[in-house]
Every structure is written in structure tokens, then in C-alpha cells.
Amino acid sequence: MAKSTNPPKSGGKGGKGGGKSKQPWSQEKANAYWRRNLTIIGILLAIWFVVSYLFAILFANILYGVPFGQIPASFWFAQQGAIIVFVLLIFVYCWIMDRVDKEFDVNE
């Protein structure tokens, strides 16, 4: 296959790409956005730590007597719960950050 040597058409935007132009952020706004992002990540990681480490390992003896369906709750948290919660937290992070991006006007 032969590659095209023609430059891509700019589409009337002066070669800067499409979309609406955004004003540059102030340092305060950038710090506030980053601080909010780190807070959200910290909270979600704490939830994952509680489910994957505390419930599955440290509280295993306590939760062993609590049934979760046909199996002990500690086994369920160690084998399935931590993975399921992790995947759910990914979707929660995406949903929350979409709202934060709209708040800070950086949404796509």
C-alpha cells in the first residue's frame, strides 16, 4: 500500500484541530481540580482497601460465621468481593470524574 503524502486538511480551524477553544487555567483552578481528583481517588482506594484487605484478611475469623449464600462471607470477600468492588469502583470513578470535569469545564 502506498502512503499518502498529502497533508491532512485543516477544516478551517487553522490546523489546530476541532472543538471549542478553552481558556488557559489559572494555577488556583488547576490545583483545585487536582486536589478534588486526589480526594476522590483516596476515598475510592480506602473503600477498596477495606473490602479487599480488612474484610477478607483481618476480619476473616469474624466473618466466617456470617453466611453469604452458601459460603462464608470472609471467603466471598477474598475470592469475589474484592474484584467485583474494584470493577465497580472504576465505574464510580468514571461517573464522578465526569461530573467533576463538567464542573471545571474540561469535559469532552
MODELLER restraints for C-alpha pairs under 7 A, 6 or more apart:
rsr = mdl.restraints
at = mdl.atoms
rsr.add(forms.Gaussian(group=physical.xy_distance, feature=features.Distance(at['CA:44:A'], at['CA:89:A']), mean=6.54, stdev=0.5))
rsr.add(forms.Gaussian(group=physical.xy_distance, feature=features.Distance(at['CA:48:A'], at['CA:85:A']), mean=6.80, stdev=0.5))
rsr.add(forms.Gaussian(group=physical.xy_distance, feature=features.Distance(at['CA:48:A'], at['CA:86:A']), mean=6.31, stdev=0.5))
rsr.add(forms.Gaussian(group=physical.xy_distance, feature=features.Distance(at['CA:51:A'], at['CA:77:A']), mean=6.83, stdev=0.5))
rsr.add(forms.Gaussian(group=physical.xy_distance, feature=features.Distance(at['CA:51:A'], at['CA:82:A']), mean=5.82, stdev=0.5))
rsr.add(forms.Gaussian(group=physical.xy_distance, feature=features.Distance(at['CA:52:A'], at['CA:77:A']), mean=6.76, stdev=0.5))
rsr.add(forms.Gaussian(group=physical.xy_distance, feature=features.Distance(at['CA:52:A'], at['CA:78:A']), mean=6.50, stdev=0.5))
rsr.add(forms.Gaussian(group=physical.xy_distance, feature=features.Distance(at['CA:52:A'], at['CA:82:A']), mean=4.69, stdev=0.5))
rsr.add(forms.Gaussian(group=physical.xy_distance, feature=features.Distance(at['CA:55:A'], at['CA:74:A']), mean=6.39, stdev=0.5))
rsr.add(forms.Gaussian(group=physical.xy_distance, feature=features.Distance(at['CA:55:A'], at['CA:77:A']), mean=6.45, stdev=0.5))
rsr.add(forms.Gaussian(group=physical.xy_distance, feature=features.Distance(at['CA:56:A'], at['CA:74:A']), mean=5.15, stdev=0.5))
rsr.add(forms.Gaussian(group=physical.xy_distance, feature=features.Distance(at['CA:56:A'], at['CA:75:A']), mean=6.87, stdev=0.5))
rsr.add(forms.Gaussian(group=physical.xy_distance, feature=features.Distance(at['CA:56:A'], at['CA:77:A']), mean=5.19, stdev=0.5))
rsr.add(forms.Gaussian(group=physical.xy_distance, feature=features.Distance(at['CA:56:A'], at['CA:78:A']), mean=4.55, stdev=0.5))
rsr.add(forms.Gaussian(group=physical.xy_distance, feature=features.Distance(at['CA:60:A'], at['CA:74:A']), mean=4.84, stdev=0.5))
rsr.add(forms.Gaussian(group=physical.xy_distance, feature=features.Distance(at['CA:63:A'], at['CA:72:A']), mean=6.87, stdev=0.5))
rsr.add(forms.Gaussian(group=physical.xy_distance, feature=features.Distance(at['CA:63:A'], at['CA:73:A']), mean=5.48, stdev=0.5))
rsr.add(forms.Gaussian(group=physical.xy_distance, feature=features.Distance(at['CA:63:A'], at['CA:74:A']), mean=5.08, stdev=0.5))
rsr.add(forms.Gaussian(group=physical.xy_distance, feature=features.Distance(at['CA:64:A'], at['CA:72:A']), mean=4.92, stdev=0.5))
rsr.add(forms.Gaussian(group=physical.xy_distance, feature=features.Distance(at['CA:64:A'], at['CA:73:A']), mean=5.91, stdev=0.5))
rsr.add(forms.Gaussian(group=physical.xy_distance, feature=features.Distance(at['CA:64:A'], at['CA:74:A']), mean=5.36, stdev=0.5))
rsr.add(forms.Gaussian(group=physical.xy_distance, feature=features.Distance(at['CA:65:A'], at['CA:72:A']), mean=6.27, stdev=0.5))
rsr.add(forms.Gaussian(group=physical.xy_distance, feature=features.Distance(at['CA:66:A'], at['CA:72:A']), mean=5.77, stdev=0.5))
rsr.add(forms.Gaussian(group=physical.xy_distance, feature=features.Distance(at['CA:66:A'], at['CA:73:A']), mean=5.59, stdev=0.5))
rsr.add(forms.Gaussian(group=physical.xy_distance, feature=features.Distance(at['CA:67:A'], at['CA:73:A']), mean=5.52, stdev=0.5))
rsr.add(forms.Gaussian(group=physical.xy_distance, feature=features.Distance(at['CA:98:A'], at['CA:107:A']), mean=6.91, stdev=0.5))
rsr.add(forms.Gaussian(group=physical.xy_distance, feature=features.Distance(at['CA:101:A'], at['CA:107:A']), mean=4.88, stdev=0.5))
